[in-house]
Amino acid sequence: MINHKGHLENLNIELYPDFNEVFESDQLKGIFYPLCKITNIETSPDQPLYFVSSNGIWTNENIKNENNQTGFTCFELKNGKYSFNGNLNVYIGHKEAKEIIKILEDDFQKNGAAYLSKKVKTQIYIKTIKENFDLNFGDLDKEYFLETFYQFSVNKLNYKQTGNFGTFRHIIDGWGKPDEISPVVYEIKDDNSTGFTDIEINQEFLFPKSITIDKYEKIGYTIGHEFFTDGNDTYLLFDKTNKRALCINHYS
């Protein structure tokens, strides 16, 4: 565990927790990626919270649900894990994603170290997977799904090997080295420099009536392109009374 102290004082951050540590069941396999686990939170002192991302899979904007829609997902916190009570059909191709992710994880377990050491670029990885496996993508966007999986996985592996976070683009795509060490979780500011004020102003159009974000504590946010190349950031809010974590997606 690495204790990142930067923008949020005394917050303990553990990068890349196991999927089964975060979620109560495997129904969200292929849909959500666990980004980090946070503890020592004043709002939730007894149980951890998690930043998660559904990058890599598109959503059906026509399906409206109290617990998940395009733009947000609400989880209940049960025994230290996220419990999902939403509609899986919001996530286009979720059935295929659950099957494909098993194959991709098995391949990365065998070949990930070689991909990383050889600095295999994203498009070469995608081509390799397409040539080696006959995968049924259904309605999934195959390019987006494979790109997201690879970038998340190679970034995670590089972190576990070196302790360096968010440097995968430098390694596989030739980007410059990061200028500074990331705090991983950033503070949500009130001056809209982090984009959250727009969400607060427009909340009646973004959330069902059952969700009033003023009742949630602002925990922080993660920047999408530090985990993937997709700039889909994740805000995390927590309702201490009802033990509900609200994950909001926002493109920066």
C-alpha positions in Angstrom: 0.0 0.0 0.0 1.2 3.5 -0.9 0.1 6.4 1.2 -0.3 9.3 -1.3 -0.6 12.6 0.5 -0.9 15.6 -1.7 -4.2 17.3 -2.4 -6.1 15.4 0.3 -4.6 15.2 3.7 -4.3 11.8 5.5 -6.1 9.9 2.8 -4.6 6.4 2.4 -4.7 5.2 -1.2 -4.1 1.7 -2.5 -3.9 1.5 -6.3 -5.4 -1.4 -8.2 -7.3 -3.4 -5.6 -8.5 -6.8 -6.8 -12.0 -6.9 -8.4 -13.3 -9.3 -5.8 -12.2 -7.0 -3.0 -14.2 -4.1 -4.5 -17.4 -5.7 -5.7 -19.9 -7.9 -3.9 -20.3 -10.2 -7.0 -18.8 -10.7 -10.4 -21.8 -9.3 -12.4 -19.9 -6.2 -13.3 -16.8 -8.0 -14.7 -15.9 -6.5 -18.0 -17.8 -3.3 -17.2 -16.0 -1.7 -14.3 -12.3 -1.4 -13.5 -11.2 -0.9 -9.9 -8.9 2.1 -9.9 -8.0 2.5 -6.2 -9.1 1.9 -2.7 -9.2 4.7 -0.1 -9.2 4.4 3.7 -8.8 6.7 6.6 -11.7 8.8 5.3 -13.4 11.1 7.8 -16.8 10.5 6.1 -16.4 6.7 6.2 -13.9 5.8 9.0 -14.9 2.2 9.4 -15.2 1.1 5.7 -13.1 1.7 2.6 -14.4 3.4 -0.5 -13.3 2.7 -4.1 -12.8 4.7 -7.3 -14.0 2.6 -10.2 -14.4 3.3 -13.9 -16.6 2.0 -16.7 -14.3 3.2 -19.5 -14.2 0.8 -22.4 -17.9 0.3 -22.8 -20.6 2.6 -24.1 -23.9 3.2 -22.4 -27.5 3.3 -23.6 -28.7 6.8 -22.9 -32.4 5.8 -23.4 -32.4 3.5 -20.3 -33.3 5.4 -17.1 -32.7 3.9 -13.7 -32.5 5.1 -10.2 -29.1 3.6 -9.6 -27.3 3.9 -12.9 -27.6 5.8 -16.1 -25.2 7.3 -18.6 -23.1 9.6 -16.4 -23.3 8.0 -13.0 -23.6 4.8 -11.0 -24.7 4.5 -7.4 -23.5 1.6 -5.2 -24.5 0.5 -1.8 -21.7 -0.2 0.6 -22.1 -3.6 2.2 -19.5 -5.3 4.3 -16.8 -3.1 2.8 -17.8 -3.9 -0.8 -19.9 -2.2 -3.5 -23.3 -3.7 -4.1 -24.9 -3.0 -7.5 -28.7 -2.6 -7.8 -28.9 -1.0 -11.2 -29.8 -2.1 -14.7 -27.0 -4.0 -16.5 -28.6 -3.2 -19.9 -27.4 0.4 -19.5 -24.0 -1.0 -20.6 -24.1 -2.0 -24.2 -22.6 -5.4 -24.8 -22.2 -6.3 -21.1 -22.9 -10.0 -21.7 -20.1 -10.3 -24.3 -17.8 -8.1 -22.2 -18.1 -10.5 -19.3 -17.0 -13.5 -21.5 -14.3 -11.6 -23.4 -12.6 -10.2 -20.3 -11.8 -13.7 -19.1 -10.0 -14.4 -22.3 -8.1 -11.1 -22.2 -7.1 -11.6 -18.6 -5.8 -15.1 -19.3 -3.8 -13.8 -22.2 -2.4 -10.9 -20.3 -1.4 -13.2 -17.4 0.7 -15.2 -19.8 2.0 -12.5 -22.1 1.6 -9.2 -20.2 5.2 -9.0 -19.1 6.3 -9.5 -22.7 4.0 -6.8 -24.0 5.4 -4.4 -21.4 9.1 -5.3 -21.9 8.7 -5.1 -25.7 6.7 -1.8 -25.4 4.0 -3.2 -27.6 1.9 -0.3 -28.8 -1.9 -0.3 -28.3 -2.8 -0.8 -32.0 -0.3 -3.7 -32.3 -1.9 -5.3 -29.2 -5.4 -4.9 -30.7 -4.3 -6.5 -34.0 -2.6 -9.3 -32.1 -5.7 -10.1 -30.1 -7.9 -10.0 -33.2 -5.6 -12.4 -35.0 -5.2 -14.9 -32.1 -8.7 -15.1 -30.8 -12.1 -15.5 -32.4 -14.1 -13.2 -30.1 -17.8 -12.4 -30.3 -18.0 -8.7 -29.5 -21.7 -8.4 -30.3 -22.6 -4.7 -29.8 -19.3 -3.9 -28.1 -17.0 -1.3 -29.7 -14.2 -3.8 -30.1 -11.5 -1.1 -30.6 -12.5 0.9 -27.5 -12.9 -2.2 -25.4 -9.6 -3.7 -26.3 -7.7 -0.4 -26.0 -9.1 0.3 -22.6 -8.3 -3.2 -21.3 -4.7 -3.1 -22.6 -3.9 0.4 -21.3 -5.4 -0.3 -17.9 -3.6 -3.7 -17.6 -0.2 -2.5 -18.8 -0.3 0.5 -16.6 -1.2 -1.7 -13.6 1.6 -4.1 -14.4 4.1 -1.4 -14.8 3.1 0.1 -11.5 3.4 -3.3 -9.7 6.9 -3.8 -11.3 8.3 -0.3 -10.8 6.1 1.6 -8.3 5.6 4.3 -11.0 2.0 5.2 -11.7 0.5 6.6 -14.9 3.7 6.2 -17.0 2.3 3.7 -19.5 2.0 6.2 -22.3 5.6 7.1 -22.0 6.5 3.4 -22.2 4.3 2.2 -25.0 3.5 5.3 -27.0 6.6 7.4 -26.7 5.0 10.3 -24.7 7.2 12.4 -22.5 7.7 11.5 -18.9 5.2 12.9 -16.3 6.3 16.2 -14.9 5.3 15.3 -11.3 4.1 12.4 -9.2 0.4 12.2 -9.3 -1.6 12.3 -6.0 -4.0 9.8 -7.7 -7.0 11.3 -6.0 -7.6 15.0 -6.4 -9.6 17.4 -4.4 -13.0 18.6 -5.8 -12.8 22.3 -5.6 -15.7 24.8 -5.3 -14.4 27.3 -7.9 -15.3 25.0 -10.9 -11.6 24.5 -11.8 -12.3 20.8 -11.4 -15.6 21.0 -13.3 -17.9 20.0 -10.5 -19.8 23.2 -10.1 -21.4 22.6 -13.6 -22.6 19.2 -12.3 -24.1 20.8 -9.2 -25.9 23.5 -11.2 -27.3 20.9 -13.7 -28.0 18.1 -11.3 -31.8 18.1 -11.9 -31.1 17.2 -15.5 -28.3 14.7 -14.8 -29.8 12.6 -11.9 -33.2 11.1 -10.9 -35.1 12.9 -8.2 -34.0 10.3 -5.7 -30.4 11.6 -5.9 -29.6 15.0 -4.4 -25.9 15.5 -4.5 -26.0 18.2 -1.8 -26.6 15.3 0.6 -23.4 13.6 -0.4 -19.9 14.3 0.9 -17.4 15.1 -1.8 -14.6 12.6 -1.5 -12.4 13.5 -4.5 -11.8 12.6 -8.2 -9.5 10.6 -10.4 -8.3 11.7 -13.8 -9.2 9.3 -16.6 -6.1 9.7 -18.7 -3.8 8.7 -15.8 -5.3 5.2 -15.9 -6.2 5.1 -19.7 -5.9 7.4 -22.6 -9.6 8.2 -22.3 -10.2 11.5 -20.5 -13.3 10.2 -18.6 -12.7 11.4 -15.0 -14.5 9.9 -12.0 -15.9 11.9 -9.1 -16.7 10.0 -5.9 -19.3 11.2 -3.5 -20.6 9.4 -0.4 -23.9 9.4 1.5 -22.8 8.4 5.1 -26.3 8.0 6.4 -27.5 5.5 3.7 -24.0 4.2 2.9 -24.2 4.9 -0.8 -21.3 5.7 -3.0 -22.0 7.9 -6.1 -19.6 7.6 -9.0 -20.0 10.4 -11.5 -18.4 10.3 -15.0 -17.1 13.6 -16.4 -15.1 14.3 -19.5 -12.4 16.8 -18.8 
